[in-house]
Amino acid sequence: MSLEDLGNFGEALGSIGLLISIAFLILELRWNRRESRRVQREDAFQAAMDLELTLFSSDTWHQTWE
């Protein structure tokens, strides 16, 4: 195996490593986006629950229905 062959082999390995890194970054971005959406839904649900709790516990709500 000549030095040129070793250089070509090294380039091939480097290219494969680069492709693996890019694939991992794409998966990581998808996971982060999915997690961000989940947190947003959770926050919106919590805000709705807080609003509902505030409305049910306020005196004006009870007076309105009476």
PDB file of N, H, CA, C and O in Angstrom:
ATOM      1  N   MET A   1       0.854  -1.156   0.000  1.00  0.00           N
ATOM      2  CA  MET A   1       0.000   0.000   0.000  1.00  0.00           C
ATOM      3  C   MET A   1       0.912   1.233   0.000  1.00  0.00           C
ATOM      4  O   MET A   1       1.791   1.381   0.849  1.00  0.00           O
ATOM      5  N   SER A   2       0.678   2.087  -0.953  1.00  0.00           N
ATOM      6  H   SER A   2      -0.037   1.966  -1.643  1.00  0.00           H
ATOM      7  CA  SER A   2       1.529   3.269  -1.065  1.00  0.00           C
ATOM      8  C   SER A   2       0.977   4.393  -0.186  1.00  0.00           C
ATOM      9  O   SER A   2      -0.112   4.292   0.379  1.00  0.00           O
ATOM     10  N   LEU A   3       1.752   5.448  -0.091  1.00  0.00           N
ATOM     11  H   LEU A   3       2.637   5.531  -0.550  1.00  0.00           H
ATOM     12  CA  LEU A   3       1.355   6.597   0.707  1.00  0.00           C
ATOM     13  C   LEU A   3       0.114   7.265   0.116  1.00  0.00           C
ATOM     14  O   LEU A   3      -0.732   7.769   0.854  1.00  0.00           O
ATOM     15  N   GLU A   4       0.007   7.268  -1.196  1.00  0.00           N
ATOM     16  H   GLU A   4       0.694   6.858  -1.796  1.00  0.00           H
ATOM     17  CA  GLU A   4      -1.172   7.843  -1.851  1.00  0.00           C
ATOM     18  C   GLU A   4      -2.428   7.038  -1.527  1.00  0.00           C
ATOM     19  O   GLU A   4      -3.498   7.609  -1.319  1.00  0.00           O
ATOM     20  N   ASP A   5      -2.298   5.726  -1.483  1.00  0.00           N
ATOM     21  H   ASP A   5      -1.428   5.262  -1.651  1.00  0.00           H
ATOM     22  CA  ASP A   5      -3.436   4.881  -1.115  1.00  0.00           C
ATOM     23  C   ASP A   5      -3.883   5.134   0.326  1.00  0.00           C
ATOM     24  O   ASP A   5      -5.079   5.183   0.611  1.00  0.00           O
ATOM     25  N   LEU A   6      -2.921   5.292   1.223  1.00  0.00           N
ATOM     26  H   LEU A   6      -1.949   5.252   0.992  1.00  0.00           H
ATOM     27  CA  LEU A   6      -3.253   5.599   2.612  1.00  0.00           C
ATOM     28  C   LEU A   6      -3.953   6.964   2.717  1.00  0.00           C
ATOM     29  O   LEU A   6      -4.890   7.122   3.498  1.00  0.00           O
ATOM     30  N   GLY A   7      -3.501   7.931   1.939  1.00  0.00           N
ATOM     31  H   GLY A   7      -2.739   7.802   1.304  1.00  0.00           H
ATOM     32  CA  GLY A   7      -4.135   9.249   1.928  1.00  0.00           C
ATOM     33  C   GLY A   7      -5.569   9.171   1.428  1.00  0.00           C
ATOM     34  O   GLY A   7      -6.464   9.800   1.992  1.00  0.00           O
ATOM     35  N   ASN A   8      -5.785   8.397   0.369  1.00  0.00           N
ATOM     36  H   ASN A   8      -5.058   7.886  -0.089  1.00  0.00           H
ATOM     37  CA  ASN A   8      -7.134   8.213  -0.158  1.00  0.00           C
ATOM     38  C   ASN A   8      -8.032   7.521   0.869  1.00  0.00           C
ATOM     39  O   ASN A   8      -9.196   7.886   1.034  1.00  0.00           O
ATOM     40  N   PHE A   9      -7.489   6.535   1.546  1.00  0.00           N
ATOM     41  H   PHE A   9      -6.543   6.238   1.413  1.00  0.00           H
ATOM     42  CA  PHE A   9      -8.246   5.826   2.575  1.00  0.00           C
ATOM     43  C   PHE A   9      -8.606   6.776   3.723  1.00  0.00           C
ATOM     44  O   PHE A   9      -9.723   6.731   4.238  1.00  0.00           O
ATOM     45  N   GLY A  10      -7.683   7.617   4.114  1.00  0.00           N
ATOM     46  H   GLY A  10      -6.775   7.654   3.696  1.00  0.00           H
ATOM     47  CA  GLY A  10      -7.939   8.597   5.167  1.00  0.00           C
ATOM     48  C   GLY A  10      -9.025   9.587   4.763  1.00  0.00           C
ATOM     49  O   GLY A  10      -9.880   9.943   5.574  1.00  0.00           O
ATOM     50  N   GLU A  11      -8.989  10.027   3.517  1.00  0.00           N
ATOM     51  H   GLU A  11      -8.294   9.737   2.859  1.00  0.00           H
ATOM     52  CA  GLU A  11     -10.030  10.929   3.022  1.00  0.00           C
ATOM     53  C   GLU A  11     -11.394  10.259   3.040  1.00  0.00           C
ATOM     54  O   GLU A  11     -12.393  10.877   3.407  1.00  0.00           O
ATOM     55  N   ALA A  12     -11.431   8.993   2.643  1.00  0.00           N
ATOM     56  H   ALA A  12     -10.619   8.491   2.345  1.00  0.00           H
ATOM     57  CA  ALA A  12     -12.695   8.254   2.640  1.00  0.00           C
ATOM     58  C   ALA A  12     -13.238   8.138   4.063  1.00  0.00           C
ATOM     59  O   ALA A  12     -14.429   8.347   4.293  1.00  0.00           O
ATOM     60  N   LEU A  13     -12.371   7.806   5.012  1.00  0.00           N
ATOM     61  H   LEU A  13     -11.403   7.636   4.825  1.00  0.00           H
ATOM     62  CA  LEU A  13     -12.812   7.720   6.406  1.00  0.00           C
ATOM     63  C   LEU A  13     -13.293   9.076   6.922  1.00  0.00           C
ATOM     64  O   LEU A  13     -14.291   9.151   7.639  1.00  0.00           O
ATOM     65  N   GLY A  14     -12.595  10.130   6.565  1.00  0.00           N
ATOM     66  H   GLY A  14     -11.784  10.069   5.983  1.00  0.00           H
ATOM     67  CA  GLY A  14     -13.009  11.467   6.975  1.00  0.00           C
ATOM     68  C   GLY A  14     -14.363  11.837   6.402  1.00  0.00           C
ATOM     69  O   GLY A  14     -15.181  12.453   7.084  1.00  0.00           O
ATOM     70  N   SER A  15     -14.605  11.464   5.150  1.00  0.00           N
ATOM     71  H   SER A  15     -13.940  10.963   4.596  1.00  0.00           H
ATOM     72  CA  SER A  15     -15.895  11.749   4.524  1.00  0.00           C
ATOM     73  C   SER A  15     -17.026  10.989   5.206  1.00  0.00           C
ATOM     74  O   SER A  15     -18.110  11.531   5.422  1.00  0.00           O
ATOM     75  N   ILE A  16     -16.768   9.747   5.536  1.00  0.00           N
ATOM     76  H   ILE A  16     -15.888   9.306   5.360  1.00  0.00           H
ATOM     77  CA  ILE A  16     -17.776   8.948   6.232  1.00  0.00           C
ATOM     78  C   ILE A  16     -18.062   9.547   7.610  1.00  0.00           C
ATOM     79  O   ILE A  16     -19.218   9.619   8.028  1.00  0.00           O
ATOM     80  N   GLY A  17     -17.027   9.969   8.305  1.00  0.00           N
ATOM     81  H   GLY A  17     -16.088   9.910   7.966  1.00  0.00           H
ATOM     82  CA  GLY A  17     -17.206  10.607   9.609  1.00  0.00           C
ATOM     83  C   GLY A  17     -18.010  11.893   9.498  1.00  0.00           C
ATOM     84  O   GLY A  17     -18.845  12.184  10.353  1.00  0.00           O
ATOM     85  N   LEU A  18     -17.760  12.658   8.451  1.00  0.00           N
ATOM     86  H   LEU A  18     -17.081  12.422   7.756  1.00  0.00           H
ATOM     87  CA  LEU A  18     -18.506  13.896   8.237  1.00  0.00           C
ATOM     88  C   LEU A  18     -19.980  13.602   7.981  1.00  0.00           C
ATOM     89  O   LEU A  18     -20.847  14.287   8.522  1.00  0.00           O
ATOM     90  N   LEU A  19     -20.273  12.599   7.169  1.00  0.00           N
ATOM     91  H   LEU A  19     -19.568  12.042   6.729  1.00  0.00           H
ATOM     92  CA  LEU A  19     -21.666  12.228   6.896  1.00  0.00           C
ATOM     93  C   LEU A  19     -22.378  11.750   8.159  1.00  0.00           C
ATOM     94  O   LEU A  19     -23.546  12.071   8.377  1.00  0.00           O
ATOM     95  N   ILE A  20     -21.683  10.997   8.975  1.00  0.00           N
ATOM     96  H   ILE A  20     -20.734  10.737   8.798  1.00  0.00           H
ATOM     97  CA  ILE A  20     -22.268  10.537  10.237  1.00  0.00           C
ATOM     98  C   ILE A  20     -22.546  11.728  11.153  1.00  0.00           C
ATOM     99  O   ILE A  20     -23.591  11.774  11.801  1.00  0.00           O
ATOM    100  N   SER A  21     -21.630  12.685  11.213  1.00  0.00           N
ATOM    101  H   SER A  21     -20.781  12.647  10.685  1.00  0.00           H
ATOM    102  CA  SER A  21     -21.833  13.876  12.041  1.00  0.00           C
ATOM    103  C   SER A  21     -23.024  14.695  11.558  1.00  0.00           C
ATOM    104  O   SER A  21     -23.818  15.171  12.368  1.00  0.00           O
ATOM    105  N   ILE A  22     -23.152  14.859  10.265  1.00  0.00           N
ATOM    106  H   ILE A  22     -22.506  14.472   9.607  1.00  0.00           H
ATOM    107  CA  ILE A  22     -24.274  15.614   9.710  1.00  0.00           C
ATOM    108  C   ILE A  22     -25.595  14.905  10.009  1.00  0.00           C
ATOM    109  O   ILE A  22     -26.576  15.553  10.375  1.00  0.00           O
ATOM    110  N   ALA A  23     -25.626  13.588   9.857  1.00  0.00           N
ATOM    111  H   ALA A  23     -24.829  13.062   9.560  1.00  0.00           H
ATOM    112  CA  ALA A  23     -26.841  12.829  10.161  1.00  0.00           C
ATOM    113  C   ALA A  23     -27.204  12.971  11.632  1.00  0.00           C
ATOM    114  O   ALA A  23     -28.378  13.132  11.965  1.00  0.00           O
ATOM    115  N   PHE A  24     -26.212  12.914  12.515  1.00  0.00           N
ATOM    116  H   PHE A  24     -25.258  12.784  12.245  1.00  0.00           H
ATOM    117  CA  PHE A  24     -26.480  13.077  13.939  1.00  0.00           C
ATOM    118  C   PHE A  24     -27.017  14.474  14.238  1.00  0.00           C
ATOM    119  O   PHE A  24     -27.935  14.616  15.044  1.00  0.00           O
ATOM    120  N   LEU A  25     -26.467  15.497  13.609  1.00  0.00           N
ATOM    121  H   LEU A  25     -25.721  15.381  12.954  1.00  0.00           H
ATOM    122  CA  LEU A  25     -26.943  16.856  13.837  1.00  0.00           C
ATOM    123  C   LEU A  25     -28.384  17.032  13.362  1.00  0.00           C
ATOM    124  O   LEU A  25     -29.168  17.727  14.008  1.00  0.00           O
ATOM    125  N   ILE A  26     -28.732  16.414  12.251  1.00  0.00           N
ATOM    126  H   ILE A  26     -28.095  15.849  11.726  1.00  0.00           H
ATOM    127  CA  ILE A  26     -30.108  16.485  11.758  1.00  0.00           C
ATOM    128  C   ILE A  26     -31.057  15.826  12.762  1.00  0.00           C
ATOM    129  O   ILE A  26     -32.117  16.374  13.066  1.00  0.00           O
ATOM    130  N   LEU A  27     -30.685  14.669  13.270  1.00  0.00           N
ATOM    131  H   LEU A  27     -29.825  14.224  13.023  1.00  0.00           H
ATOM    132  CA  LEU A  27     -31.522  13.998  14.272  1.00  0.00           C
ATOM    133  C   LEU A  27     -31.636  14.823  15.543  1.00  0.00           C
ATOM    134  O   LEU A  27     -32.709  14.899  16.141  1.00  0.00           O
ATOM    135  N   GLU A  28     -30.545  15.437  15.954  1.00  0.00           N
ATOM    136  H   GLU A  28     -29.674  15.375  15.468  1.00  0.00           H
ATOM    137  CA  GLU A  28     -30.548  16.264  17.157  1.00  0.00           C
ATOM    138  C   GLU A  28     -31.468  17.477  16.988  1.00  0.00           C
ATOM    139  O   GLU A  28     -32.187  17.844  17.917  1.00  0.00           O
ATOM    140  N   LEU A  29     -31.447  18.088  15.824  1.00  0.00           N
ATOM    141  H   LEU A  29     -30.863  17.790  15.069  1.00  0.00           H
ATOM    142  CA  LEU A  29     -32.340  19.221  15.555  1.00  0.00           C
ATOM    143  C   LEU A  29     -33.804  18.793  15.605  1.00  0.00           C
ATOM    144  O   LEU A  29     -34.643  19.513  16.147  1.00  0.00           O
ATOM    145  N   ARG A  30     -34.113  17.630  15.044  1.00  0.00           N
ATOM    146  H   ARG A  30     -33.432  17.046  14.604  1.00  0.00           H
ATOM    147  CA  ARG A  30     -35.487  17.129  15.092  1.00  0.00           C
ATOM    148  C   ARG A  30     -35.922  16.874  16.521  1.00  0.00           C
ATOM    149  O   ARG A  30     -37.032  17.239  16.909  1.00  0.00           O
ATOM    150  N   TRP A  31     -35.048  16.244  17.315  1.00  0.00           N
ATOM    151  H   TRP A  31     -34.146  15.948  17.000  1.00  0.00           H
ATOM    152  CA  TRP A  31     -35.389  15.959  18.708  1.00  0.00           C
ATOM    153  C   TRP A  31     -35.612  17.253  19.477  1.00  0.00           C
ATOM    154  O   TRP A  31     -36.556  17.355  20.260  1.00  0.00           O
ATOM    155  N   ASN A  32     -34.752  18.239  19.261  1.00  0.00           N
ATOM    156  H   ASN A  32     -33.985  18.156  18.625  1.00  0.00           H
ATOM    157  CA  ASN A  32     -34.890  19.513  19.964  1.00  0.00           C
ATOM    158  C   ASN A  32     -36.170  20.225  19.560  1.00  0.00           C
ATOM    159  O   ASN A  32     -36.851  20.798  20.410  1.00  0.00           O
ATOM    160  N   ARG A  33     -36.509  20.199  18.274  1.00  0.00           N
ATOM    161  H   ARG A  33     -35.956  19.734  17.583  1.00  0.00           H
ATOM    162  CA  ARG A  33     -37.732  20.837  17.800  1.00  0.00           C
ATOM    163  C   ARG A  33     -38.951  20.148  18.399  1.00  0.00           C
ATOM    164  O   ARG A  33     -39.898  20.814  18.817  1.00  0.00           O
ATOM    165  N   ARG A  34     -38.934  18.830  18.443  1.00  0.00           N
ATOM    166  H   ARG A  34     -38.165  18.289  18.104  1.00  0.00           H
ATOM    167  CA  ARG A  34     -40.047  18.066  19.020  1.00  0.00           C
ATOM    168  C   ARG A  34     -40.193  18.374  20.513  1.00  0.00           C
ATOM    169  O   ARG A  34     -41.305  18.539  21.013  1.00  0.00           O
ATOM    170  N   GLU A  35     -39.067  18.449  21.212  1.00  0.00           N
ATOM    171  H   GLU A  35     -38.164  18.315  20.806  1.00  0.00           H
ATOM    172  CA  GLU A  35     -39.101  18.759  22.639  1.00  0.00           C
ATOM    173  C   GLU A  35     -39.604  20.181  22.868  1.00  0.00           C
ATOM    174  O   GLU A  35     -40.354  20.429  23.812  1.00  0.00           O
ATOM    175  N   SER A  36     -39.203  21.103  22.024  1.00  0.00           N
ATOM    176  H   SER A  36     -38.593  20.902  21.257  1.00  0.00           H
ATOM    177  CA  SER A  36     -39.660  22.492  22.140  1.00  0.00           C
ATOM    178  C   SER A  36     -41.173  22.578  21.944  1.00  0.00           C
ATOM    179  O   SER A  36     -41.854  23.295  22.677  1.00  0.00           O
ATOM    180  N   ARG A  37     -41.691  21.861  20.973  1.00  0.00           N
ATOM    181  H   ARG A  37     -41.137  21.279  20.377  1.00  0.00           H
ATOM    182  CA  ARG A  37     -43.135  21.851  20.750  1.00  0.00           C
ATOM    183  C   ARG A  37     -43.870  21.243  21.935  1.00  0.00           C
ATOM    184  O   ARG A  37     -44.941  21.719  22.312  1.00  0.00           O
ATOM    185  N   ARG A  38     -43.307  20.200  22.520  1.00  0.00           N
ATOM    186  H   ARG A  38     -42.438  19.813  22.213  1.00  0.00           H
ATOM    187  CA  ARG A  38     -43.927  19.557  23.672  1.00  0.00           C
ATOM    188  C   ARG A  38     -43.979  20.521  24.857  1.00  0.00           C
ATOM    189  O   ARG A  38     -44.984  20.592  25.564  1.00  0.00           O
ATOM    190  N   VAL A  39     -42.899  21.255  25.069  1.00  0.00           N
ATOM    191  H   VAL A  39     -42.082  21.198  24.495  1.00  0.00           H
ATOM    192  CA  VAL A  39     -42.855  22.213  26.170  1.00  0.00           C
ATOM    193  C   VAL A  39     -43.854  23.341  25.927  1.00  0.00           C
ATOM    194  O   VAL A  39     -44.503  23.797  26.868  1.00  0.00           O
ATOM    195  N   GLN A  40     -43.989  23.797  24.693  1.00  0.00           N
ATOM    196  H   GLN A  40     -43.462  23.427  23.928  1.00  0.00           H
ATOM    197  CA  GLN A  40     -44.957  24.845  24.379  1.00  0.00           C
ATOM    198  C   GLN A  40     -46.382  24.370  24.653  1.00  0.00           C
ATOM    199  O   GLN A  40     -47.180  25.109  25.229  1.00  0.00           O
ATOM    200  N   ARG A  41     -46.707  23.140  24.244  1.00  0.00           N
ATOM    201  H   ARG A  41     -46.059  22.540  23.777  1.00  0.00           H
ATOM    202  CA  ARG A  41     -48.037  22.598  24.512  1.00  0.00           C
ATOM    203  C   ARG A  41     -48.285  22.474  26.016  1.00  0.00           C
ATOM    204  O   ARG A  41     -49.372  22.778  26.507  1.00  0.00           O
ATOM    205  N   GLU A  42     -47.267  22.027  26.727  1.00  0.00           N
ATOM    206  H   GLU A  42     -46.384  21.780  26.328  1.00  0.00           H
ATOM    207  CA  GLU A  42     -47.384  21.873  28.170  1.00  0.00           C
ATOM    208  C   GLU A  42     -47.600  23.240  28.836  1.00  0.00           C
ATOM    209  O   GLU A  42     -48.432  23.364  29.735  1.00  0.00           O
ATOM    210  N   ASP A  43     -46.869  24.247  28.407  1.00  0.00           N
ATOM    211  H   ASP A  43     -46.193  24.147  27.677  1.00  0.00           H
ATOM    212  CA  ASP A  43     -47.035  25.593  28.960  1.00  0.00           C
ATOM    213  C   ASP A  43     -48.420  26.154  28.660  1.00  0.00           C
ATOM    214  O   ASP A  43     -49.036  26.779  29.523  1.00  0.00           O
ATOM    215  N   ALA A  44     -48.912  25.936  27.444  1.00  0.00           N
ATOM    216  H   ALA A  44     -48.412  25.428  26.743  1.00  0.00           H
ATOM    217  CA  ALA A  44     -50.243  26.422  27.081  1.00  0.00           C
ATOM    218  C   ALA A  44     -51.312  25.716  27.916  1.00  0.00           C
ATOM    219  O   ALA A  44     -52.260  26.353  28.377  1.00  0.00           O
ATOM    220  N   PHE A  45     -51.166  24.418  28.111  1.00  0.00           N
ATOM    221  H   PHE A  45     -50.397  23.900  27.737  1.00  0.00           H
ATOM    222  CA  PHE A  45     -52.107  23.672  28.941  1.00  0.00           C
ATOM    223  C   PHE A  45     -52.081  24.174  30.377  1.00  0.00           C
ATOM    224  O   PHE A  45     -53.126  24.339  31.006  1.00  0.00           O
ATOM    225  N   GLN A  46     -50.869  24.417  30.895  1.00  0.00           N
ATOM    226  H   GLN A  46     -50.020  24.283  30.384  1.00  0.00           H
ATOM    227  CA  GLN A  46     -50.743  24.902  32.267  1.00  0.00           C
ATOM    228  C   GLN A  46     -51.361  26.289  32.408  1.00  0.00           C
ATOM    229  O   GLN A  46     -52.001  26.579  33.418  1.00  0.00           O
ATOM    230  N   ALA A  47     -51.177  27.149  31.408  1.00  0.00           N
ATOM    231  H   ALA A  47     -50.657  26.913  30.587  1.00  0.00           H
ATOM    232  CA  ALA A  47     -51.772  28.489  31.455  1.00  0.00           C
ATOM    233  C   ALA A  47     -53.296  28.399  31.439  1.00  0.00           C
ATOM    234  O   ALA A  47     -53.969  29.140  32.155  1.00  0.00           O
ATOM    235  N   ALA A  48     -53.838  27.500  30.630  1.00  0.00           N
ATOM    236  H   ALA A  48     -53.291  26.898  30.048  1.00  0.00           H
ATOM    237  CA  ALA A  48     -55.290  27.318  30.588  1.00  0.00           C
ATOM    238  C   ALA A  48     -55.809  26.799  31.924  1.00  0.00           C
ATOM    239  O   ALA A  48     -56.857  27.235  32.399  1.00  0.00           O
ATOM    240  N   MET A  49     -55.085  25.878  32.521  1.00  0.00           N
ATOM    241  H   MET A  49     -54.234  25.524  32.134  1.00  0.00           H
ATOM    242  CA  MET A  49     -55.498  25.352  33.820  1.00  0.00           C
ATOM    243  C   MET A  49     -55.424  26.434  34.898  1.00  0.00           C
ATOM    244  O   MET A  49     -56.297  26.501  35.763  1.00  0.00           O
ATOM    245  N   ASP A  50     -54.402  27.273  34.856  1.00  0.00           N
ATOM    246  H   ASP A  50     -53.693  27.219  34.153  1.00  0.00           H
ATOM    247  CA  ASP A  50     -54.286  28.363  35.825  1.00  0.00           C
ATOM    248  C   ASP A  50     -55.434  29.353  35.661  1.00  0.00           C
ATOM    249  O   ASP A  50     -55.996  29.828  36.649  1.00  0.00           O
ATOM    250  N   LEU A  51     -55.780  29.661  34.422  1.00  0.00           N
ATOM    251  H   LEU A  51     -55.324  29.275  33.620  1.00  0.00           H
ATOM    252  CA  LEU A  51     -56.880  30.580  34.163  1.00  0.00           C
ATOM    253  C   LEU A  51     -58.200  29.991  34.668  1.00  0.00           C
ATOM    254  O   LEU A  51     -59.006  30.684  35.288  1.00  0.00           O
ATOM    255  N   GLU A  52     -58.401  28.719  34.395  1.00  0.00           N
ATOM    256  H   GLU A  52     -57.746  28.156  33.891  1.00  0.00           H
ATOM    257  CA  GLU A  52     -59.627  28.053  34.847  1.00  0.00           C
ATOM    258  C   GLU A  52     -59.705  28.028  36.369  1.00  0.00           C
ATOM    259  O   GLU A  52     -60.769  28.256  36.945  1.00  0.00           O
ATOM    260  N   LEU A  53     -58.592  27.754  37.009  1.00  0.00           N
ATOM    261  H   LEU A  53     -57.728  27.569  36.541  1.00  0.00           H
ATOM    262  CA  LEU A  53     -58.564  27.745  38.470  1.00  0.00           C
ATOM    263  C   LEU A  53     -58.847  29.135  39.020  1.00  0.00           C
ATOM    264  O   LEU A  53     -59.559  29.279  40.013  1.00  0.00           O
ATOM    265  N   THR A  54     -58.298  30.148  38.386  1.00  0.00           N
ATOM    266  H   THR A  54     -57.719  30.031  37.579  1.00  0.00           H
ATOM    267  CA  THR A  54     -58.540  31.518  38.824  1.00  0.00           C
ATOM    268  C   THR A  54     -60.013  31.884  38.667  1.00  0.00           C
ATOM    269  O   THR A  54     -60.604  32.502  39.553  1.00  0.00           O
ATOM    270  N   LEU A  55     -60.596  31.501  37.545  1.00  0.00           N
ATOM    271  H   LEU A  55     -60.115  30.999  36.826  1.00  0.00           H
ATOM    272  CA  LEU A  55     -62.004  31.815  37.322  1.00  0.00           C
ATOM    273  C   LEU A  55     -62.919  31.101  38.300  1.00  0.00           C
ATOM    274  O   LEU A  55     -63.862  31.697  38.819  1.00  0.00           O
ATOM    275  N   PHE A  56     -62.650  29.844  38.550  1.00  0.00           N
ATOM    276  H   PHE A  56     -61.883  29.360  38.127  1.00  0.00           H
ATOM    277  CA  PHE A  56     -63.499  29.083  39.457  1.00  0.00           C
ATOM    278  C   PHE A  56     -63.341  29.509  40.905  1.00  0.00           C
ATOM    279  O   PHE A  56     -64.277  29.378  41.694  1.00  0.00           O
ATOM    280  N   SER A  57     -62.179  30.013  41.264  1.00  0.00           N
ATOM    281  H   SER A  57     -61.419  30.119  40.623  1.00  0.00           H
ATOM    282  CA  SER A  57     -61.963  30.396  42.654  1.00  0.00           C
ATOM    283  C   SER A  57     -62.331  31.847  42.921  1.00  0.00           C
ATOM    284  O   SER A  57     -62.372  32.258  44.080  1.00  0.00           O
ATOM    285  N   SER A  58     -62.597  32.631  41.891  1.00  0.00           N
ATOM    286  H   SER A  58     -62.564  32.297  40.949  1.00  0.00           H
ATOM    287  CA  SER A  58     -62.934  34.040  42.115  1.00  0.00           C
ATOM    288  C   SER A  58     -64.393  34.182  42.527  1.00  0.00           C
ATOM    289  O   SER A  58     -65.237  33.362  42.167  1.00  0.00           O
ATOM    290  N   ASP A  59     -64.674  35.229  43.282  1.00  0.00           N
ATOM    291  H   ASP A  59     -63.988  35.895  43.574  1.00  0.00           H
ATOM    292  CA  ASP A  59     -66.037  35.489  43.744  1.00  0.00           C
ATOM    293  C   ASP A  59     -66.941  35.912  42.593  1.00  0.00           C
ATOM    294  O   ASP A  59     -68.134  35.609  42.604  1.00  0.00           O
ATOM    295  N   THR A  60     -66.391  36.607  41.601  1.00  0.00           N
ATOM    296  H   THR A  60     -65.422  36.853  41.592  1.00  0.00           H
ATOM    297  CA  THR A  60     -67.220  37.077  40.498  1.00  0.00           C
ATOM    298  C   THR A  60     -67.795  35.910  39.713  1.00  0.00           C
ATOM    299  O   THR A  60     -68.910  36.011  39.202  1.00  0.00           O
ATOM    300  N   TRP A  61     -67.077  34.821  39.606  1.00  0.00           N
ATOM    301  H   TRP A  61     -66.172  34.740  40.021  1.00  0.00           H
ATOM    302  CA  TRP A  61     -67.573  33.647  38.891  1.00  0.00           C
ATOM    303  C   TRP A  61     -68.808  33.073  39.601  1.00  0.00           C
ATOM    304  O   TRP A  61     -69.806  32.730  38.968  1.00  0.00           O
ATOM    305  N   HIS A  62     -68.709  32.980  40.943  1.00  0.00           N
ATOM    306  H   HIS A  62     -67.898  33.260  41.457  1.00  0.00           H
ATOM    307  CA  HIS A  62     -69.830  32.430  41.709  1.00  0.00           C
ATOM    308  C   HIS A  62     -71.021  33.373  41.675  1.00  0.00           C
ATOM    309  O   HIS A  62     -72.165  32.924  41.609  1.00  0.00           O
ATOM    310  N   GLN A  63     -70.769  34.656  41.717  1.00  0.00           N
ATOM    311  H   GLN A  63     -69.839  35.020  41.770  1.00  0.00           H
ATOM    312  CA  GLN A  63     -71.848  35.626  41.671  1.00  0.00           C
ATOM    313  C   GLN A  63     -72.537  35.614  40.313  1.00  0.00           C
ATOM    314  O   GLN A  63     -73.753  35.791  40.240  1.00  0.00           O
ATOM    315  N   THR A  64     -71.803  35.413  39.266  1.00  0.00           N
ATOM    316  H   THR A  64     -70.816  35.269  39.326  1.00  0.00           H
ATOM    317  CA  THR A  64     -72.363  35.375  37.924  1.00  0.00           C
ATOM    318  C   THR A  64     -73.332  34.212  37.773  1.00  0.00           C
ATOM    319  O   THR A  64     -74.387  34.364  37.157  1.00  0.00           O
ATOM    320  N   TRP A  65     -72.997  33.074  38.316  1.00  0.00           N
ATOM    321  H   TRP A  65     -72.140  32.950  38.816  1.00  0.00           H
ATOM    322  CA  TRP A  65     -73.836  31.896  38.173  1.00  0.00           C
ATOM    323  C   TRP A  65     -75.004  31.871  39.147  1.00  0.00           C
ATOM    324  O   TRP A  65     -75.951  31.107  38.959  1.00  0.00           O
ATOM    325  N   GLU A  66     -74.947  32.685  40.170  1.00  0.00           N
ATOM    326  H   GLU A  66     -74.178  33.305  40.323  1.00  0.00           H
ATOM    327  CA  GLU A  66     -76.047  32.705  41.155  1.00  0.00           C
ATOM    328  C   GLU A  66     -77.053  33.678  40.710  1.00  0.00           C
ATOM    329  O   GLU A  66     -78.068  33.866  41.380  1.00  0.00           O
TER     330      GLU A  66
END
